[in-house]
């Protein structure tokens, strides 16, 4: 069966980390977090209107908790994210820190976001032609998108799709266009049609894709110019597991009640 000791392969991989070779030049990171999901004026009002009609359905979709995140200004620790990115291994899909490898998992995703990770993934839901035409081009950014799609009458399926489309693109996947697109519209229409979508799996895949792209640029000395992607989840995950090292109490953060529960779970597991 060969040598089952993973020490040598891990040591070889450590030698390939950006931390070992990349020049830590902060000027290359000047636009790296441009897609960070900060609140937008008017979003809270739209949320209140749609949630009044659809919050029960959101609970069924397993998206209610994560939609609530979009109402808060999530604290961003750029220094922590930049340093961590230099320890990412593409070969192992993990951070290779001094005490061993660590990586975000589906369990972390469900603890931090409550998003569904168990539904069957049907690719045909993502290949269907959109039913509704959403105004994204020449919309005038997200504010213009909201002004066009935020109605005052009864919340229709079209209104719901428009709302969830913005939520996914702006606050979850954090597209690098930093503006309205219909990239997640197929997913939103599938949700509104009553299909269960494992958004937690999709989100974790986006995290790995983001870290791969950043690692590749670090390896070749390229600037990290707004790769987009869910930096916010990596930020949450690092805070969860490194709050003692960072001397930061994550339960004092106002944006995430779920994080307080996750901290408690980890402390209970570690005490066993």
N, C-alpha and C positions, 0 to 999 in steps of 0.2 A: 504493500500500500504506500510505501514511501515514507518520508519523514513528515509526521503530522504536527511537528512543532512549527508554529507560524512566526516565530521570532525573526528569522532571517528575512522572509518576504516583507514583514512589517517594517523592519529596519531599512530595507531597500526602498520601500515606499516613502518612508520618512525623509530619505535623502532626496526625493523628488518634489517635496513640498515647496510651494512658492516661498514659504518662510526661509528656506535654505538658499534660495537663488534670487528672488525678486528684490529689487531695490525699493525700500519703503519710502515712496515719494507721495506725500499727501496731495500734491497738486494734481496727480492723476485721478484722484477721487472727487474732484470738485463738483461733478454733476451726477455722481453715482446714485444718489438718493432722491433724485428729482421726482420720482413717481411715488414717494412716500404718501400714504393715504390720509392727508390732513383733511379736517372738516371743510365743507363748502357752505357758504350762506344759502339758506333755503332748503338744504337737505333734511334738516330736522323736521321742518314743517311737512315736507313730502312724506317722510317716514311716518309721522303721526297720523297723517290722513290714510295712507295705505295700510298701516298696521292695524288701525281700527277695524278694517274690513277683512284683513288677511292674516292676522297674527295666529289664529287657530290653525290655519293651513301651514304656516311657517313651522309650527311645532311638529306637524306631521312630516314636513320636509327635512327636519333637523337643521334648520337654518336660522331659527329665531335668535338664539344666543349670539351667533356670529354677526347677524345684522345689527344687533345692539352695539357691537364694537365700533361701527361706523359713526356713532354719535359722539364719540370721545376723541380728544386729541391725544393720541398714543405717544408717549414719550419715546424719543429716538436716541439711541446711544451709538453714534457713528463710530467712535473710536473702538468700541467693543466689536462692532460688525467688521470693521476694516481688519483688525488684528485677527479675528476668528477666520476670516476668508483666507488668510495666508497659511492656515493649517488644514485646509480642505484637501482631501485626497480623492481624485476622480476614480481611481482604480478601486477604492474601497467604499466609495460613497459615504465617507465619514470624516469627521475632524480627528486628526491624530494629535491629541494633546499629550502633555508630559506624563499623565497618569493612565493613558490608554486611549482607545478610540471611542468616540461618541458620535451619534447621528440622530437626527429627528426621525421618529417612527410614527406609524399610524396611531399608536396608543397616545403619543404626545399630541397629535393633531386632535384627537377626539377629546382629550383632557382640556386642551387650551381653547378649542373652538366649538365643540359639540357637533361638528359636521359629520354627516353620514360617511361611514367607511365600509359598510357591509353590503350595500345594495349591489345588484348585478349591474355591470357596466355594459350598456348596449350601444355600440358605436353608431348604429343606424339613427339614434336620437340626435347625433351630432352632424348627420349628413343630410337631414331633411331641409328643404328650402323654407326659409322663414315665412311665417304667415303674415306678419305685420311689418310694415315699412317704417322703421324708426329714423328720425332725422339726426344724422351724425355729422355729415359733411356740411361745412359752412353753418354749423349750429351756433358758433360763437363760444366754443368751449363747453364745459360742463354746466355753467350757469345758463347758457343759451339752450342747452339740451333740456334742462329742468324747466325753463320757461315755456318751452314748446310742448313738453309732454305732461307737465303737472296740471291736471284738471281739477275742477271744483265740484264736479258732479259725482255720481256713483262710480266707484272704482271698477273698471271693466278689466277683462283679461288683457287687453292691449296696454292699459295703464300699468297693470301688474308686471307685464313683460318689460316695459320701459324702465320701471323702477328697479327690478332685479337685474336688468342688463347693466345699469349704472353701478349698482352695488357690486356686482362681480368684477366688472372691468376697473372701476376706480378704487375700490376698497379691499378686494380680495386678491385678484391677479395683478393689479397695479401695472397696467400696460405701459410700455415705454413711450407711447404716443402722447401720454399725459392729456388725453382728450377723448371725446366720445368715439367709440367704435361699436360695431355689432359683432365683435369676435365671440362673445359668450351668448349671443342671442339664441342659438340652437339649444343650449343648455337651459336657458331661462324659459323658453317655450315648452320644453319637455317637463320642467318642474310645474309650470302653470297648468299643463295638461294632465297632471296627476302622476307623472312617472317619478320614481325614486332614483336619485342620482348620487353616486358616491363622491360628493364634492371633496370630502376629506382626502381621498386618493388623488384626485386631480390636483389639489392644493399641494400635497407632498411632492408630487411629480414636478410641479412648478418650482418648488424649493430646490430640488436636485438640479433642475435645468438651470436655474439662476446661478447656483454655486459652481456648476460646471462651466458656464460661460465666463464667470468672473475668474475662475482658476486658470482657464485657457488664456485669458488676456494677461493675467499676472505672469504667466510662464513665458510670454513673448514680449513683455514690457509695454503692452498697449495700455492707454488710459481707460479707466472704467467709466465710460460715458453713458450714464443712465441705461443700464441693461434692463430696467423695469423688473417686475417680479416681486414676490411677497417677502421683501426684507422684514416686514413687520412681524411675520411668524418666526423668522430666525431670531429676531430681537426678543420676542416673548420667550422662545425656547432657551436662549442663552441666559436670560434673566432667571428663568425657572431653576436651572441647574447650577448657575454660578453666582447666585445672589450673595453667598457667604464670601466668595473671593472678591466680589465687587463691593462688598460692605454696603449692600443695598437691600432694603426690605421691600420685596415685590408686592407684599400685601398692602402696602401704603399707596400703591398706584390706583388711581381712581377709575381707570378705564376698563378694568377686567376683574369682575367678581369670580369668574371661572378660574383665574390664575390663583386666587386665594385657596380655592378647593384643591387645585393641583398641587400646591405647595404642601398642604396638609396630607394629601395622599402620599407624596414622596417621603415626607418625614415619618409617616406611619410605617411605610415599607422599609425605610432605612433603620428604624428602631427594632425591627423584627429579627 
